[in-house]
Every structure is written in C-alpha cells, then in structure tokens.
Amino acid sequence: MLAPSLANHYQQLIEKPRDLTLIRLKLEQGLYYTTQDFADDVMLCFANAKLFCKEIPEFKGVYDAAVAI
C-alpha cells in the first residue's frame, strides 16, 4: 500500500493503472479474449512501474526489475 502522497502522485502520473493483482483477477474472470490482450496488460504494468518508480529512490529495486523484464 502506498503512502497517500505517493498514491496521489501515482494517480497523477499514470494514465492507465495496471497491477498484477488486477491482471490476475481479469484472468480468473475470463476477461482476456486474446493472449495479446493479456500481454498488453502485463507490458502496461511494467511500463507503469518503470515510469513511476524511476523517480523514487526507495523503489529502485522495482524499477530495476521492471527494466530487466
């Protein structure tokens, strides 16, 4: 869970939020109609992580992992 100030920053910075929990829920509910839809969400999740985490020193590990993927 993000601190309120970071959550606000995330909401302002990230146009289309996506996280692994939401991806799992969509997968379990059969909301992906193609493998490309699923792949697009996964890539969006990591793109969001790179964008958000690169500005925050405490999240360097998350940024580095997202870049590696």
NORQUIPE-V302314 format. One record per residue. N is the residue number from 1. RES is the residue in one small letter. NEAR is the number of other C-alpha atoms within 12 Angstrom. Layout:
n = (N | N)
res = (RES | RES)
near = (NEAR | NEAR)
This chain:
n = (1 | 2 | 3 | 4 | 5 | 6 | 7 | 8 | 9 | 10 | 11 | 12 | 13 | 14 | 15 | 16 | 17 | 18 | 19 | 20 | 21 | 22 | 23 | 24 | 25 | 26 | 27 | 28 | 29 | 30 | 31 | 32 | 33 | 34 | 35 | 36 | 37 | 38 | 39 | 40 | 41 | 42 | 43 | 44 | 45 | 46 | 47 | 48 | 49 | 50 | 51 | 52 | 53 | 54 | 55 | 56 | 57 | 58 | 59 | 60 | 61 | 62 | 63 | 64 | 65 | 66 | 67 | 68 | 69)
res = (m | l | a | p | s | l | a | n | h | y | q | q | l | i | e | k | p | r | d | l | t | l | i | r | l | k | l | e | q | g | l | y | y | t | t | q | d | f | a | d | d | v | m | l | c | f | a | n | a | k | l | f | c | k | e | i | p | e | f | k | g | v | y | d | a | a | v | a | i)
near = (7 | 14 | 9 | 10 | 11 | 19 | 15 | 13 | 18 | 26 | 17 | 15 | 19 | 23 | 15 | 19 | 25 | 25 | 20 | 20 | 14 | 19 | 25 | 18 | 15 | 19 | 20 | 12 | 11 | 14 | 16 | 20 | 13 | 12 | 13 | 12 | 17 | 24 | 17 | 18 | 27 | 27 | 23 | 26 | 31 | 30 | 29 | 29 | 33 | 27 | 27 | 31 | 28 | 22 | 19 | 18 | 12 | 14 | 19 | 18 | 17 | 24 | 24 | 21 | 16 | 23 | 19 | 12 | 15)
